[in-house]
Amino acid sequence: SSRRRHTRFRNVTGVQTCALPISLYRTPHGTGGKTTFVGLGNFTTVLADPAFRQAALNNLVYAVGTLLPSLVLALAFALAVQRSTRLSAVLRTIFFFPSLVPLVAAASLFFFIFLPHAGLLDYYLAKLGVSGPNWLGDSDVALWSVIGLTVWKNAGYYMLFYIAGLQNIPRDTVEAALIDGANAWQRLRFILLPALMPTTAFVVVIALIQLLTSVDHVIVLTHGGPSNATNLLLYYIFQSAHENFDYGRAAAATLMSVAALLALSFGSLRIMERGTRGAG
């Protein structure tokens, strides 16, 4: 049953060419009613739905809360392992390993880590005399627990792109800064970060696609709860289609999510284009 649930989920959330016509119609499920053309009615219904607005807000917090620490950690990892040494090879393997773990398996692992009073996290907090919250049952904490899992899983993957970006920076530029007396922070701020702007923009696009198309961990950990605190857009689409059987609303929400993703990706690619011109 769990397998069929995930299969149905992937079928409905895939971007399909039939999403647009479906979004223009409404079919009462189980009532024998006729399919009705409603035009943009499904879109207005979705926008007026408090659950959709909550899911959109959750997705915004989830994206920002995941992107910033993931990018910072990825860059820090890349700077730490950019040299070809045995220690760097070991560290690369350690940093990259979480990205090899399937998302469902990672979520199952973190489910036991986040167990209240019995999980691994609360065990070590108790050693420090600290009582942890209900990581997945507290509406103020649950989304941040999901964010923590996502950062752990993705930072090592983004590291690979930063390693490639660092290798493309001319060595002469860094050496000239060293001769001029620039310290590590000055080299990072005025040389490395501007040169890595195209890489950062590309990683942001990849990250946004992952954040809006991956929700298996939400299904495993919280099912969108508690009180819709972790309900993301993709899970909202799944609920609309396979729990409420409102395929028109699901298609409308899908199209709006794809439009938002395209807009954000386009903006990041423009930044990448400008960065490439500036570097040239």
C-alpha positions in Angstrom: 0.0 0.0 0.0 2.8 2.4 0.8 4.4 1.5 -2.5 1.2 2.2 -4.4 0.8 5.5 -2.5 4.3 6.7 -3.6 3.6 5.5 -7.2 0.3 7.5 -7.4 2.1 10.5 -5.9 4.7 10.5 -8.6 2.1 10.1 -11.3 0.1 13.1 -10.3 2.9 15.4 -9.5 4.8 14.9 -12.7 4.5 17.9 -15.1 2.2 16.6 -17.8 0.9 18.3 -21.0 -2.7 17.5 -19.9 -2.4 19.7 -16.8 -3.6 22.9 -18.5 -6.9 21.5 -19.9 -7.6 19.6 -16.7 -7.2 22.9 -14.7 -10.0 24.4 -16.7 -12.6 21.8 -15.7 -14.2 20.6 -12.5 -15.6 17.1 -12.2 -17.5 16.2 -9.0 -16.0 13.0 -7.8 -18.4 10.2 -6.8 -21.5 12.2 -7.5 -22.1 11.3 -11.1 -22.0 15.0 -12.0 -20.9 16.1 -15.4 -17.5 17.7 -16.0 -18.0 21.5 -16.0 -15.9 24.1 -17.7 -14.9 26.6 -15.1 -12.2 28.5 -16.9 -9.9 30.1 -14.3 -12.3 29.0 -11.5 -9.9 26.4 -10.2 -7.1 28.9 -10.0 -9.2 31.4 -8.0 -10.3 28.5 -5.7 -6.7 27.5 -5.1 -5.6 31.0 -4.4 -8.5 31.5 -1.9 -7.7 28.2 -0.2 -6.1 28.8 3.2 -4.3 25.4 3.0 -2.7 26.5 -0.3 -1.6 29.8 1.1 -0.1 28.0 4.1 1.7 25.5 1.8 3.1 28.4 -0.3 4.3 30.1 2.9 5.8 26.9 4.2 7.5 26.4 0.9 9.0 29.9 1.0 10.3 29.3 4.5 11.5 25.9 3.6 13.4 27.2 0.5 15.1 30.1 2.2 15.8 28.0 5.3 17.3 25.3 3.2 19.1 27.2 0.5 21.2 29.6 2.7 22.8 27.1 5.1 23.2 24.5 2.2 25.1 27.0 0.1 27.3 28.2 3.0 28.1 24.6 4.0 28.7 23.6 0.4 31.2 26.4 -0.1 32.9 25.7 3.2 33.2 22.0 2.3 34.6 22.9 -1.2 37.2 25.3 0.3 38.2 22.6 2.8 38.7 19.9 0.2 39.8 21.7 -2.9 43.4 20.5 -2.6 44.2 17.0 -3.7 45.4 15.3 -0.6 44.5 12.0 1.1 42.7 13.9 3.9 40.7 15.9 1.3 39.7 12.7 -0.4 38.4 11.2 2.8 36.5 14.4 3.7 35.0 14.6 0.2 33.6 11.1 0.7 32.2 12.0 4.1 30.6 15.2 2.9 29.2 13.7 -0.2 27.8 10.5 1.3 24.4 11.9 2.5 23.5 12.8 -1.1 23.8 9.1 -2.0 21.2 8.1 0.5 17.7 7.9 -1.0 15.4 10.5 0.4 12.9 8.0 1.8 15.7 6.2 3.6 17.1 9.5 4.9 13.7 10.5 6.2 13.3 7.1 7.9 16.6 7.5 9.6 15.8 11.0 10.8 12.4 9.8 12.0 14.2 7.7 14.6 16.7 10.5 15.3 13.8 12.9 16.0 11.8 10.6 18.2 10.9 12.5 21.4 12.6 11.3 24.5 14.0 8.2 22.8 15.6 9.5 19.6 19.3 9.9 19.1 19.1 13.7 19.2 17.2 13.9 22.5 19.6 11.3 23.9 22.6 13.5 23.5 20.7 16.6 24.5 19.8 14.8 27.7 23.5 14.2 28.3 23.9 18.0 28.2 21.0 18.5 30.6 18.8 19.9 27.8 15.2 18.8 27.1 14.5 18.8 23.4 11.1 19.7 21.9 8.8 17.4 20.0 10.8 17.7 16.8 8.0 16.5 14.5 4.9 17.1 16.6 5.4 20.8 17.5 4.1 23.1 14.8 6.8 25.6 15.6 9.6 23.2 15.2 8.5 20.5 12.7 9.3 22.5 9.5 12.8 23.3 10.8 13.4 19.6 11.5 12.5 18.9 7.8 14.9 21.7 6.8 17.7 20.2 8.9 17.2 16.9 7.1 17.3 18.6 3.7 20.4 20.6 4.5 22.2 17.4 5.7 21.3 15.6 2.5 22.0 18.3 -0.1 25.0 20.3 1.1 27.5 17.7 0.0 26.0 17.5 -3.5 26.2 21.2 -4.0 29.8 21.0 -2.8 30.8 19.3 -6.1 29.7 22.3 -8.1 31.7 24.7 -5.9 34.8 22.5 -6.3 34.4 22.7 -10.0 33.9 26.5 -9.8 37.0 26.9 -7.6 39.1 25.0 -10.1 38.1 27.4 -12.8 39.3 30.5 -11.0 42.7 31.6 -12.4 45.4 30.8 -10.0 47.3 34.0 -10.9 44.5 36.1 -9.5 44.6 34.4 -6.1 48.4 34.6 -6.0 48.4 38.3 -6.9 46.0 38.9 -4.0 48.4 37.0 -1.7 51.3 39.1 -2.8 49.2 42.3 -2.2 48.7 41.1 1.4 45.0 40.1 1.2 44.0 37.9 4.1 41.7 34.9 3.8 38.5 36.9 4.3 39.4 39.5 1.7 40.3 36.9 -0.8 37.0 35.2 -0.2 34.9 38.4 -0.4 36.6 40.2 -3.3 37.9 37.3 -5.4 36.3 34.0 -4.8 32.7 35.0 -4.2 32.4 37.2 -7.3 34.1 34.6 -9.4 31.7 31.9 -8.1 28.6 33.9 -8.8 27.7 31.9 -11.9 28.2 28.7 -10.0 26.0 29.9 -7.1 23.2 30.9 -9.6 23.4 27.5 -11.2 23.3 25.7 -7.8 20.3 27.9 -6.8 18.4 26.7 -9.9 19.2 23.1 -9.1 18.3 23.5 -5.5 14.9 25.2 -6.3 14.0 22.3 -8.7 14.8 19.8 -5.9 12.9 21.8 -3.3 9.8 22.0 -5.3 9.8 18.4 -6.7 10.9 16.4 -3.6 8.4 15.7 -0.9 8.9 12.1 0.0 10.5 13.1 3.3 7.3 15.0 4.3 5.2 11.9 3.6 7.5 9.8 5.8 8.0 12.2 8.6 4.9 14.4 9.1 2.2 13.9 6.4 2.1 17.7 6.2 1.4 18.1 9.9 1.1 19.1 12.6 -1.7 21.6 11.7 -0.3 21.9 8.1 3.0 23.2 9.5 5.0 21.1 7.0 2.5 21.0 4.2 4.5 21.9 1.1 3.0 22.8 -2.4 3.8 19.3 -3.8 2.1 17.6 -0.9 -0.9 19.9 -1.3 -1.2 18.9 -5.0 -1.0 15.2 -3.9 -3.8 15.7 -1.3 -6.0 17.6 -3.8 -5.7 14.8 -6.4 -5.7 11.6 -4.4 -7.3 12.5 -1.1 -9.9 15.1 -2.2 -10.1 13.8 -5.8 -10.2 17.4 -7.1 -8.0 17.0 -10.2 -8.8 20.4 -11.6 -7.5 22.1 -8.4 -4.5 19.8 -8.4 -3.7 20.8 -12.0 -4.2 24.5 -11.3 -1.8 24.3 -8.2 0.7 22.4 -10.3 0.7 25.0 -13.1 1.1 27.8 -10.5 4.0 26.0 -8.9 5.7 25.4 -12.2 5.2 29.1 -13.1 6.8 30.2 -9.8 9.7 27.8 -10.4 10.3 29.0 -13.9 10.3 32.6 -12.7 12.8 31.9 -10.0 15.0 29.9 -12.3 14.9 32.6 -14.9 16.0 35.2 -12.4 18.9 33.0 -11.2 20.0 32.3 -14.8 20.0 36.1 -15.5 22.3 36.5 -12.5 24.5 33.7 -13.8 24.7 35.4 -17.2 25.6 38.7 -15.6 28.2 37.0 -13.5 29.7 35.3 -16.5 30.0 38.6 -18.4 31.5 40.3 -15.4 34.1 37.5 -15.0 34.9 37.8 -18.7 
